[in-house]
């Protein structure tokens, strides 16, 4: 799932069709079903920073599963686990 969402050039239309998700109750944003945690954030400010933008937001909802799985860690070009 993370590979698909990080793929450059993936189509914008239907990009979540193959990703299990639900819509957040507060903002309606897509929340990934098997996440270790979910956050709904409302943007409060945007700041120009060179060729990027810094987005400042207010967390309006936090979700934690009853039994969280291990975190997804990507390091040195591959997936690994925390020691």
MMTF fields as JSON, N, C-alpha, C and O atoms, coordinates in Angstrom:
{
  "mmtfVersion": "1.0.0",
  "mmtfProducer": "UNKNOWN",
  "numBonds": 331,
  "numAtoms": 332,
  "numGroups": 83,
  "numChains": 1,
  "numModels": 1,
  "chainsPerModel": [1],
  "groupsPerChain": [83],
  "chainIdList": ["A"],
  "bondAtomList": [4, 2, 8, 6, 12, 10, 16, 14, 20, 18, 24, 22, 28, 26, 32, 30, 36, 34, 40, 38, 44, 42, 48, 46, 52, 50, 56, 54, 60, 58, 64, 62, 68, 66, 72, 70, 76, 74, 80, 78, 84, 82, 88, 86, 92, 90, 96, 94, 100, 98, 104, 102, 108, 106, 112, 110, 116, 114, 120, 118, 124, 122, 128, 126, 132, 130, 136, 134, 140, 138, 144, 142, 148, 146, 152, 150, 156, 154, 160, 158, 164, 162, 168, 166, 172, 170, 176, 174, 180, 178, 184, 182, 188, 186, 192, 190, 196, 194, 200, 198, 204, 202, 208, 206, 212, 210, 216, 214, 220, 218, 224, 222, 228, 226, 232, 230, 236, 234, 240, 238, 244, 242, 248, 246, 252, 250, 256, 254, 260, 258, 264, 262, 268, 266, 272, 270, 276, 274, 280, 278, 284, 282, 288, 286, 292, 290, 296, 294, 300, 298, 304, 302, 308, 306, 312, 310, 316, 314, 320, 318, 324, 322, 328, 326],
  "bondOrderList": [1, 1, 1, 1, 1, 1, 1, 1, 1, 1, 1, 1, 1, 1, 1, 1, 1, 1, 1, 1, 1, 1, 1, 1, 1, 1, 1, 1, 1, 1, 1, 1, 1, 1, 1, 1, 1, 1, 1, 1, 1, 1, 1, 1, 1, 1, 1, 1, 1, 1, 1, 1, 1, 1, 1, 1, 1, 1, 1, 1, 1, 1, 1, 1, 1, 1, 1, 1, 1, 1, 1, 1, 1, 1, 1, 1, 1, 1, 1, 1, 1, 1],
  "groupList": [{"groupName": "UNK", "atomNameList": ["N", "CA", "C", "O"], "elementList": ["N", "C", "C", "O"], "formalChargeList": [0, 0, 0, 0], "bondAtomList": [1, 0, 2, 1, 3, 2], "bondOrderList": [1, 1, 2], "singleLetterCode": "X", "chemCompType": "L-PEPTIDE LINKING"}],
  "groupTypeList": [0, 0, 0, 0, 0, 0, 0, 0, 0, 0, 0, 0, 0, 0, 0, 0, 0, 0, 0, 0, 0, 0, 0, 0, 0, 0, 0, 0, 0, 0, 0, 0, 0, 0, 0, 0, 0, 0, 0, 0, 0, 0, 0, 0, 0, 0, 0, 0, 0, 0, 0, 0, 0, 0, 0, 0, 0, 0, 0, 0, 0, 0, 0, 0, 0, 0, 0, 0, 0, 0, 0, 0, 0, 0, 0, 0, 0, 0, 0, 0, 0, 0, 0],
  "groupIdList": [1, 2, 3, 4, 5, 6, 7, 8, 9, 10, 11, 12, 13, 14, 15, 16, 17, 18, 19, 20, 21, 22, 23, 24, 25, 26, 27, 28, 29, 30, 31, 32, 33, 34, 35, 36, 37, 38, 39, 40, 41, 42, 43, 44, 45, 46, 47, 48, 49, 50, 51, 52, 53, 54, 55, 56, 57, 58, 59, 60, 61, 62, 63, 64, 65, 66, 67, 68, 69, 70, 71, 72, 73, 74, 75, 76, 77, 78, 79, 80, 81, 82, 83],
  "secStructList": [7, 2, 2, 2, 2, 2, 7, 6, 6, 7, 7, 1, 6, 6, 6, 6, 6, 6, 1, 7, 3, 3, 3, 7, 6, 6, 6, 7, 7, 3, 3, 3, 6, 6, 7, 1, 3, 3, 3, 3, 3, 3, 3, 3, 3, 3, 3, 3, 3, 6, 6, 3, 3, 3, 3, 3, 3, 3, 3, 3, 3, 3, 3, 3, 7, 1, 1, 7, 7, 7, 7, 7, 3, 3, 3, 6, 6, 3, 3, 3, 7, 7, 7],
  "xCoordList": [0.821, 0.0, 0.877, 0.605, 1.917, 2.781, 3.525, 3.743, 3.918, 4.59, 3.665, 4.088, 2.404, 1.437, 1.224, 1.232, 1.035, 0.766, 1.983, 1.829, 3.189, 4.404, 4.86, 5.85, 4.166, 4.567, 4.333, 3.218, 5.4, 5.269, 4.478, 4.625, 3.638, 2.873, 1.647, 0.971, 1.337, 0.136, -1.07, -1.048, -2.106, -3.272, -3.959, -4.07, -4.413, -5.126, -6.539, -7.04, -7.171, -8.526, -8.456, -7.758, -9.158, -9.187, -7.972, -7.775, -7.16, -5.918, -6.152, -5.276, -7.317, -7.603, -8.463, -8.85, -8.77, -9.619, -9.04, -9.791, -7.724, -7.101, -6.572, -5.865, -6.912, -6.434, -7.619, -8.528, -7.628, -8.717, -8.703, -7.7, -9.808, -9.881, -11.327, -12.267, -11.463, -12.772, -12.629, -11.513, -13.721, -13.692, -13.757, -14.523, -12.943, -12.936, -14.24, -14.832, -14.69, -15.966, -15.928, -16.954, -14.766, -14.679, -14.409, -15.096, -13.407, -12.99, -13.365, -13.363, -13.685, -13.99, -12.762, -12.886, -11.595, -10.352, -10.297, -10.915, -9.563, -9.389, -8.442, -7.335, -8.888, -8.069, -7.798, -8.741, -6.534, -6.17, -6.608, -6.339, -7.277, -7.89, -6.879, -7.141, -5.742, -4.779, -3.652, -2.562, -3.897, -2.875, -2.638, -3.532, -1.425, -1.101, -1.843, -2.204, -2.068, -2.835, -3.333, -2.772, -4.385, -4.882, -5.041, -5.345, -4.831, -5.013, -5.836, -5.57, -6.815, -7.493, -6.972, -6.969, -6.534, -5.907, -6.573, -6.795, -6.885, -7.44, -6.296, -5.653, -6.041, -4.984, -5.318, -6.417, -4.341, -4.547, -3.656, -3.961, -2.554, -1.665, -0.774, -0.462, -0.371, 0.609, 1.704, 1.426, 2.967, 4.104, 5.025, 5.41, 5.373, 6.319, 7.697, 8.125, 8.388, 9.732, 10.556, 10.693, 11.1, 11.864, 10.948, 9.967, 11.273, 10.433, 9.412, 8.841, 9.185, 8.216, 7.24, 7.403, 6.254, 5.346, 5.326, 5.318, 5.319, 5.186, 3.707, 3.133, 3.104, 1.694, 1.57, 2.143, 0.826, 0.57, -0.887, -1.778, -1.113, -2.477, -2.842, -1.988, -4.141, -4.707, -5.273, -6.114, -4.819, -5.343, -6.749, -6.959, -7.725, -9.12, -9.677, -10.773, -8.92, -9.366, -8.166, -7.31, -8.115, -7.058, -7.729, -8.692, -7.217, -7.751, -6.651, -5.599, -6.882, -5.935, -6.686, -7.774, -6.115, -6.792, -6.719, -5.859, -7.63, -7.61, -6.319, -5.752, -5.856, -4.611, -3.726, -3.809, -2.877, -2.039, -0.982, -0.454, -0.691, 0.377, 1.695, 1.759, 2.748, 4.058, 4.084, 3.355, 4.916, 5.015, 5.715, 6.517, 5.409, 6.063, 7.301, 7.199, 8.462, 9.714, 10.411, 10.641, 10.752, 11.469, 12.814, 12.884, 13.89, 15.233, 16.209, 16.208, 17.033, 18.062, 17.485, 18.044, 16.375, 15.815, 14.979, 14.654, 14.626, 13.818, 13.054, 13.317, 12.093, 11.298, 12.039, 12.681, 11.946, 12.629, 11.783, 10.669, 12.297, 11.58, 12.452, 13.663, 11.825, 12.563, 13.129, 12.474, 14.349, 14.987, 14.565, 15.006],
  "yCoordList": [-1.173, 0.0, 1.253, 2.199, 1.263, 2.445, 2.644, 3.779, 1.541, 1.643, 2.307, 3.204, 1.877, 2.427, 3.913, 4.702, 4.307, 5.711, 6.603, 7.809, 6.032, 6.805, 6.775, 7.423, 6.045, 5.915, 7.216, 7.737, 7.731, 8.94, 8.62, 7.551, 9.563, 9.404, 8.523, 8.28, 8.033, 7.212, 8.073, 9.278, 7.491, 8.291, 8.893, 8.244, 10.125, 10.761, 10.207, 10.029, 9.937, 9.384, 7.911, 7.126, 7.537, 6.149, 5.704, 4.504, 6.633, 6.246, 5.487, 4.742, 5.658, 4.932, 3.694, 3.035, 3.368, 2.206, 0.913, 0.037, 0.78, -0.459, -0.356, -1.247, 0.716, 0.947, 0.907, 1.729, -0.039, -0.062, 1.218, 1.542, 1.926, 3.183, 3.488, 2.846, 4.5, 5.024, 6.536, 7.054, 7.23, 8.698, 9.179, 8.656, 10.179, 10.748, 11.451, 12.087, 11.343, 11.928, 13.448, 14.096, 14.026, 15.482, 16.187, 17.151, 15.714, 16.421, 15.692, 16.293, 14.409, 13.633, 13.13, 12.537, 13.354, 12.893, 11.366, 10.731, 10.774, 9.321, 8.893, 9.417, 7.928, 7.379, 5.913, 5.143, 5.513, 4.149, 3.179, 3.4, 2.115, 1.156, 0.484, 0.356, 0.054, -0.714, 0.142, -0.369, 1.414, 2.311, 2.058, 1.602, 2.358, 2.272, 3.375, 3.201, 4.501, 5.614, 6.468, 6.429, 7.233, 8.174, 9.546, 9.669, 10.572, 11.95, 12.672, 12.549, 13.411, 14.345, 15.721, 16.095, 16.464, 17.759, 18.82, 18.61, 19.937, 21.079, 22.072, 22.495, 22.444, 23.402, 24.767, 25.286, 25.346, 26.672, 27.735, 28.923, 27.329, 28.31, 27.624, 26.44, 28.373, 27.932, 28.983, 30.182, 28.523, 29.435, 29.009, 27.844, 29.956, 29.679, 29.44, 30.157, 28.42, 28.086, 27.604, 26.401, 28.539, 28.16, 27.538, 28.151, 26.304, 25.62, 24.689, 23.827, 24.857, 24.061, 24.976, 26.196, 24.387, 25.101, 24.375, 23.145, 25.142, 24.572, 24.678, 25.767, 23.546, 23.501, 23.363, 22.448, 24.264, 24.22, 23.816, 24.347, 22.871, 22.405, 22.157, 22.065, 22.05, 21.742, 20.329, 20.024, 19.468, 18.105, 18.178, 18.69, 17.649, 17.707, 16.336, 16.235, 15.269, 13.919, 12.98, 13.057, 12.088, 11.079, 9.719, 9.554, 8.746, 7.398, 6.395, 6.435, 5.495, 4.43, 3.099, 3.003, 2.069, 0.768, 0.118, 0.459, -0.825, -1.549, -2.344, -2.401, -2.955, -3.719, -3.264, -3.814, -2.263, -1.743, -2.75, -3.508, -2.741, -3.571, -2.828, -1.722, -3.426, -2.777, -1.596, -1.594, -0.595, 0.557, 0.176, -0.758, 0.898, 0.706, 1.59, 2.805, 0.996, 1.74, 1.507, 0.362, 2.594, 2.515, 3.183, 4.367, 2.419, 2.928, 2.319, 1.11, 3.167, 2.731, 1.896, 0.869, 2.358, 1.739, 0.485, -0.219, 0.197, -0.989, -0.898, -0.038, -1.817, -1.868, -2.687, -3.687, -2.262, -2.946, -2.795, -2.275, -3.24, -3.122, -2.374, -2.256, -1.875, -1.199, -2.23, -3.217, -1.986, -2.916, -2.64, -3.328],
  "zCoordList": [0.0, 0.0, 0.0, -0.739, 0.818, 0.874, -0.441, -0.865, -1.092, -2.397, -3.406, -4.135, -3.457, -4.4, -4.152, -5.097, -2.898, -2.595, -2.831, -3.024, -2.82, -3.053, -4.509, -4.848, -5.373, -6.772, -7.525, -7.561, -8.127, -8.945, -10.194, -10.786, -10.586, -11.807, -11.689, -12.689, -10.485, -10.347, -10.671, -10.419, -11.215, -11.589, -10.363, -9.323, -10.493, -9.387, -9.26, -8.15, -10.371, -10.345, -9.936, -10.578, -8.895, -8.447, -7.656, -7.461, -7.198, -6.507, -5.212, -4.773, -4.587, -3.346, -3.565, -2.6, -4.82, -5.099, -4.544, -4.114, -4.545, -4.068, -2.635, -2.166, -1.953, -0.586, 0.381, 0.264, 1.341, 2.329, 3.175, 3.812, 3.169, 3.91, 4.273, 3.805, 5.131, 5.497, 5.545, 5.55, 5.578, 5.629, 7.076, 7.886, 7.381, 8.721, 9.035, 8.163, 10.271, 10.692, 10.735, 10.529, 10.998, 11.163, 9.838, 9.499, 9.082, 7.865, 6.58, 5.506, 6.679, 5.484, 4.747, 3.676, 5.296, 4.691, 4.702, 5.557, 3.76, 3.727, 4.842, 4.962, 5.664, 6.742, 6.424, 6.235, 6.362, 6.001, 7.09, 8.271, 6.693, 7.619, 8.535, 9.731, 8.021, 8.82, 9.402, 9.659, 9.609, 10.152, 11.629, 12.341, 12.086, 13.505, 14.26, 15.424, 13.598, 14.169, 13.003, 11.908, 13.253, 12.254, 12.886, 14.073, 12.079, 12.502, 11.451, 10.256, 11.884, 11.001, 11.386, 12.559, 10.383, 10.633, 9.772, 8.579, 10.366, 9.645, 9.428, 10.389, 8.176, 7.853, 8.43, 8.238, 9.147, 9.74, 9.108, 9.203, 8.461, 7.831, 6.807, 6.934, 5.795, 4.798, 4.739, 4.721, 4.708, 4.65, 3.516, 3.421, 2.661, 1.582, 2.186, 3.091, 1.671, 2.158, 0.967, 0.749, 0.202, -0.987, -2.02, -2.44, -2.434, -3.428, -2.769, -3.436, -1.484, -0.732, 0.002, 0.015, 0.594, 1.487, 2.823, 2.874, 3.894, 5.23, 5.598, 5.593, 5.914, 6.253, 7.764, 8.356, 8.387, 9.823, 10.002, 9.34, 10.903, 11.083, 12.52, 13.402, 12.734, 14.042, 13.997, 13.152, 14.897, 14.967, 15.542, 16.642, 14.769, 15.204, 15.561, 16.11, 15.248, 15.587, 15.578, 14.697, 16.576, 16.676, 16.789, 17.538, 16.042, 16.126, 16.398, 15.759, 17.342, 17.669, 17.659, 18.225, 17.02, 17.02, 18.397, 19.21, 18.652, 19.924, 20.086, 21.177, 19.0, 19.027, 17.876, 16.777, 18.116, 17.026, 16.596, 17.409, 15.323, 14.789, 14.864, 15.403, 14.328, 14.348, 13.378, 12.387, 13.656, 12.76, 11.456, 11.422, 10.398, 9.114, 9.1, 9.275, 8.894, 8.889, 7.56, 7.17, 6.856, 5.588, 5.786, 6.117, 5.584, 5.857, 4.862, 4.627, 4.287, 3.328, 2.173, 1.789, 1.642, 0.456, 0.684, -0.272, 1.932, 2.18, 3.49, 4.33, 3.639, 4.861, 5.909, 5.588, 7.141, 8.233, 9.494, 9.434, 10.62, 11.882, 12.878, 12.697, 13.925, 14.975, 15.933, 16.268, 16.365, 17.304, 18.721, 19.642]
}
